[in-house]
């Protein structure tokens, strides 16, 4: 993975855009890794008698994301909105294996 140049060291929009594109790629790589954990969850949940959607766990994840985003300087409302989309997508992915609740 190429090292990112700090934003303040980018002197042109082209330089900045290259860094944003690299960062976008890294974000996708992390999401792909996350999806592999979701796939593993769909293998483990049947043995533990768990459904794809566990509402308490969803809220636990959302609250943890809100806290982390606030600590790191991101708008918690935006983080929650993004994560709820990600969680819904993840649950749908699990349901393809487990069936719906």
Backbone bond lengths (Angstrom), bond angles and torsions (degrees), N, CA, C in turn:
res aa  C-N    CA-C-N  psi(-1)  N-CA   C-N-CA  omega(-1)  CA-C   N-CA-C  phi
1 X - - - 1.437 - - 1.527 109.69 -
2 X 1.317 116.87 124.71 1.469 118.41 178.89 1.529 110.71 -65.42
3 X 1.313 115.37 144.79 1.456 121.23 176.80 1.522 109.02 -72.67
4 X 1.305 115.16 137.66 1.456 119.81 178.64 1.528 110.63 -80.85
5 X 1.308 114.99 142.20 1.453 121.80 172.48 1.527 107.30 -83.01
6 X 1.327 118.92 131.55 1.472 119.64 178.36 1.535 110.79 -57.75
7 X 1.327 116.95 145.18 1.470 120.22 -177.73 1.525 113.26 -52.94
8 X 1.328 117.30 -40.45 1.460 120.15 -177.33 1.537 112.37 -66.87
9 X 1.343 117.30 -16.73 1.464 120.81 178.88 1.526 112.50 -93.53
10 X 1.314 117.37 -0.94 1.464 121.39 175.78 1.530 107.46 -86.88
11 X 1.316 115.55 125.58 1.464 119.90 -174.37 1.511 114.17 -105.33
12 X 1.330 116.79 -8.45 1.463 120.36 178.09 1.519 108.42 -136.89
13 X 1.307 115.43 160.80 1.468 119.27 176.45 1.532 110.43 -63.08
14 X 1.311 117.41 -34.54 1.467 120.33 178.37 1.526 110.90 -61.70
15 X 1.327 116.56 -46.30 1.472 120.26 177.52 1.529 110.53 -60.12
16 X 1.313 115.84 -43.92 1.463 120.81 -179.60 1.529 110.91 -62.92
17 X 1.325 116.60 -43.89 1.468 120.77 -179.68 1.530 111.92 -63.13
18 X 1.315 117.14 -37.47 1.467 120.27 176.75 1.528 109.66 -60.42
19 X 1.315 117.26 -42.34 1.465 121.15 -179.76 1.530 110.90 -67.72
20 X 1.316 116.81 -40.82 1.468 120.19 177.73 1.527 109.79 -62.64
21 X 1.331 116.98 -42.68 1.470 120.52 178.41 1.526 111.28 -62.26
22 X 1.327 116.94 -39.95 1.477 120.49 177.10 1.527 110.59 -64.41
23 X 1.307 115.29 -43.21 1.457 120.04 179.67 1.532 110.75 -64.70
24 X 1.327 116.76 -41.12 1.466 120.03 176.35 1.530 110.69 -58.25
25 X 1.303 116.67 -42.95 1.473 121.42 178.03 1.533 109.93 -60.05
26 X 1.333 116.87 -44.71 1.457 120.61 179.54 1.531 111.23 -63.06
27 X 1.324 116.66 -39.19 1.467 120.13 177.31 1.524 110.72 -61.62
28 X 1.328 116.82 -42.99 1.468 120.60 178.19 1.526 110.20 -62.94
29 X 1.320 116.91 -42.47 1.464 120.05 178.31 1.529 111.15 -59.03
30 X 1.319 117.67 -41.54 1.464 121.35 178.50 1.534 110.47 -66.28
31 X 1.329 117.14 -40.54 1.470 120.20 178.40 1.523 111.65 -65.09
32 X 1.327 117.11 -36.29 1.470 120.66 176.14 1.527 109.52 -63.93
33 X 1.322 116.98 -42.53 1.474 120.45 176.90 1.525 110.26 -61.79
34 X 1.331 116.10 -42.90 1.470 119.69 179.13 1.515 110.46 -60.29
35 X 1.327 116.95 -41.29 1.467 121.28 179.60 1.528 111.13 -61.79
36 X 1.326 117.68 -33.25 1.465 119.13 178.42 1.529 110.76 -66.59
37 X 1.332 117.02 -31.87 1.468 119.97 175.32 1.531 110.75 -71.49
38 X 1.316 116.48 -35.77 1.460 120.43 175.90 1.524 109.64 -62.78
39 X 1.331 116.34 -42.60 1.464 120.08 178.10 1.528 110.91 -61.13
40 X 1.308 116.51 -40.26 1.467 119.73 177.95 1.525 110.60 -66.49
41 X 1.322 117.12 -37.94 1.464 120.42 177.38 1.523 110.27 -59.38
42 X 1.331 117.51 -39.53 1.468 119.98 -179.23 1.525 111.31 -68.38
43 X 1.322 117.74 -19.76 1.459 121.41 174.14 1.527 111.67 -83.07
44 X 1.328 116.93 -35.14 1.466 121.38 -175.94 1.523 113.67 -84.82
45 X 1.315 117.41 -33.30 1.468 120.48 -174.25 1.526 114.16 -58.33
46 X 1.326 120.48 -41.55 1.473 118.06 -179.91 1.521 113.00 -58.93
47 X 1.312 117.23 -40.10 1.461 121.08 179.26 1.516 113.24 -66.06
48 X 1.325 116.28 -21.70 1.462 120.70 178.80 1.523 111.86 -104.28
49 X 1.349 115.45 5.73 1.460 119.75 178.21 1.517 113.81 67.53
50 X 1.308 117.21 30.09 1.465 120.98 -176.74 1.527 111.32 -104.27
51 X 1.339 116.69 141.13 1.461 120.53 175.10 1.529 110.48 -81.27
52 X 1.322 115.44 171.52 1.466 119.65 177.36 1.525 110.44 -63.86
53 X 1.327 116.81 -46.78 1.474 120.87 -177.87 1.525 109.42 -98.72
54 X 1.317 114.64 122.60 1.459 122.18 175.71 1.531 105.52 -123.51
55 X 1.348 117.02 96.89 1.471 120.58 -172.03 1.530 115.00 -52.45
56 X 1.324 117.70 -40.92 1.472 119.31 179.53 1.527 111.08 -63.12
57 X 1.323 116.39 -38.46 1.471 120.36 178.96 1.531 110.45 -68.22
58 X 1.322 117.02 -39.22 1.471 120.38 177.47 1.523 109.59 -57.39
59 X 1.328 116.54 -48.35 1.465 119.90 -178.09 1.522 111.95 -67.34
60 X 1.336 116.41 -35.23 1.464 120.42 176.47 1.535 110.32 -61.33
61 X 1.317 116.41 -45.25 1.473 120.67 179.24 1.526 110.12 -63.49
62 X 1.326 117.05 -45.82 1.462 120.83 -178.79 1.528 110.43 -61.10
63 X 1.304 117.80 -43.83 1.471 120.03 -179.70 1.521 111.32 -65.77
64 X 1.328 117.23 -38.20 1.467 120.56 177.94 1.537 110.20 -64.96
65 X 1.325 116.72 -40.99 1.463 121.25 178.93 1.528 110.41 -65.85
66 X 1.321 116.79 -42.75 1.471 119.56 177.96 1.527 110.53 -59.58
67 X 1.324 116.95 -44.52 1.468 121.16 -179.54 1.526 110.38 -63.57
68 X 1.323 116.54 -47.43 1.471 120.09 -179.80 1.519 111.17 -61.86
69 X 1.317 116.81 -43.39 1.462 119.50 -178.31 1.520 110.62 -64.33
70 X 1.314 116.80 -40.39 1.466 120.15 178.15 1.525 110.54 -63.07
71 X 1.333 116.74 -44.17 1.470 121.18 179.57 1.529 111.72 -62.73
72 X 1.330 116.74 -33.61 1.462 120.93 -175.17 1.525 113.60 -95.14
73 X 1.336 116.96 -0.69 1.452 120.10 175.37 1.516 115.61 90.34
74 X 1.329 116.70 23.05 1.461 120.52 175.79 1.526 107.95 -106.24
75 X 1.296 116.37 148.51 1.465 121.86 177.34 1.533 109.27 -61.56
76 X 1.343 118.80 114.73 1.460 121.14 -178.84 1.528 113.71 -59.66
77 X 1.347 117.34 -32.76 1.464 119.70 178.90 1.526 110.92 -65.70
78 X 1.321 116.43 -41.23 1.460 120.29 177.50 1.519 110.25 -65.50
79 X 1.322 117.09 -44.56 1.465 120.91 178.92 1.527 110.51 -59.13
80 X 1.331 116.03 -44.34 1.463 118.84 179.25 1.527 111.12 -61.69
81 X 1.318 116.46 -44.73 1.464 119.93 -179.79 1.535 110.63 -60.15
82 X 1.310 117.05 -45.38 1.465 120.60 179.05 1.527 111.44 -63.35
83 X 1.327 116.36 -43.63 1.465 119.69 -177.20 1.527 111.94 -70.17
84 X 1.310 117.50 -34.43 1.476 117.84 177.22 1.528 110.23 -64.38
85 X 1.315 117.50 -36.24 1.471 120.23 174.57 1.525 109.58 -64.92
86 X 1.323 116.50 -46.10 1.461 121.40 179.53 1.524 111.42 -62.17
87 X 1.310 117.23 -42.09 1.466 121.34 179.29 1.523 110.36 -65.54
88 X 1.326 118.15 -45.70 1.466 120.63 178.45 1.520 110.80 -59.68
89 X 1.331 116.89 -42.14 1.461 120.98 177.71 1.530 110.13 -62.62
90 X 1.330 116.47 -42.38 1.466 121.23 -179.50 1.522 111.40 -64.09
91 X 1.321 116.31 -42.51 1.467 120.32 178.95 1.526 110.31 -64.63
92 X 1.317 116.66 -42.60 1.469 119.84 176.94 1.526 110.54 -60.20
93 X 1.313 116.67 -38.74 1.477 121.24 178.03 1.529 109.79 -62.78
94 X 1.336 116.96 -44.62 1.466 120.75 177.89 1.531 111.32 -64.67
95 X 1.326 116.19 -39.74 1.467 119.79 -177.61 1.523 112.23 -64.66
96 X 1.319 118.03 -25.32 1.474 119.94 176.09 1.529 109.89 -63.16
97 X 1.326 116.72 -27.83 1.462 121.48 178.89 1.532 111.19 -94.26
98 X 1.333 115.92 -44.67 1.471 121.55 -172.85 1.523 113.77 -89.00
99 X 1.307 117.33 -21.76 1.463 121.03 -168.65 1.522 108.65 89.10
100 X 1.320 115.55 161.33 1.466 118.46 -178.41 1.512 110.09 -79.27
101 X 1.339 114.25 161.79 1.489 121.11 -177.35 1.506 111.47 -59.67
